[in-house]
């Protein structure tokens, strides 16, 4: 493909924003029709398909880093974006360029228009972005693509792929009820739909009901099943001496005879994600991909992934984390209690109104001295900060709704002083704003 621009980057982003009004539509007919207009680029690619409630992005990053170390040209497609839409399309860890993004958007826009003229449906923004990803990875000559589902599994647009080497399941819990199912078993069955005949199936530790569903589906599809053995995961947190005292720490763990595996992602929950990526790498060797122990160690040591218990400013420390449901909040609370013990904690929170916000608040709010609540960029889906502040007030004596992310950060930093910690969490969609505001204040501090 010649990446000749048919529109510029701003026009491409505007086009996708216009399409976002269509929302999410489950089912594969529309994406199949769109890809058919583009000569089905996904048919020339091999995939590791990842589904689950929490941890998909981190596991995708870990596995992509391992595969890169193993010499595989690796495409990675994830969502949502934290910093830029460009980060969602990566090859060997490098983001797609604005020029390439615009060219792909123009090509897929033309295909969508042809499809619509023939009365074959109107693709959603996620379907368009997924088609762009497949085109991009084919053009870049990727040996393997690490593909994260958008919502669910069986009826998700990414499930149009056929050449799946491994189906990977991160922690599955209650989320998106009504769309995916109203019980844990129903949600697991929906996500299990990404399995393809004969692929390797690898799972994180799960509730018994989820394990039963995944194993039954794997047996039906003729797939081998492997699961992270929590009993073999020896976890520990290593504090580097060259980091500020408030830094959350980097993780070192041992697993199944591999001692002292370092994972550069902070947050105690990342050790389980690293073990899942490790198990997946071992499973891929059964599909003929050469991955050594040193590839695994280097990959996990070098991995980078924004917005997951990430410190973006020091003194006072500002940490961001995308804990957006109860299960993620439980893992975040464990990190806070382990890594930030004894610290004064000032929270910034923003969540979607369709999330289990009462359970998130119940889990996290008792740890905070003060909580500031904010709007998300998509106000139509955001829980109003006044409602969130009222809910948080049941567990924390000091809450306040802020009129902007910048205002919330200013108040939180003042409240924290030099020894406190500001923790911004909830939807990943606003964490990029927190990062931008923190960076602006860092620049201002240097100029003073």
Secondary structure, 3 states (H helix, E strand, C coil): CCCCCCCCHHHHHHHHHHHHHHCCCCCCHHHHHHHHHCCCHHHHCCEEEEECCECHHHHHHHHHHHHHHCCCCEEEECCCCCCCHHHHEEECCEECCHHHHHHHHHHHHHHHHHHHHCCCCCCCHHHHHHHHHHHHHHHCCCCEEEEECCCCCCCCHHHHCCCEEEEEECECCCCCCCCCCCCHHHHHHHHHCCCCCCCEEEECCCCHHHHHHHHHHHHHCCCEEEECCHHHEEEEEECCCCCCCCCCCEEEEEECCEEEEEECCCCCCHHHHHHHHHHHHHHHHCCCCCCCHHHHHHHHHHCCCCCCCEEEECCCEEEEECCCCHHHHHHHHHHHHHHCCCCCEEEEEECECCCCHHHHHHHHHHHCCEEEECCCCCCCCECCHHHHHHHHCCCCCCEEECCCHHHHHHHHHHHHCCCCEEEEEECHHHHHHHHHHHHHHHHHHHHC
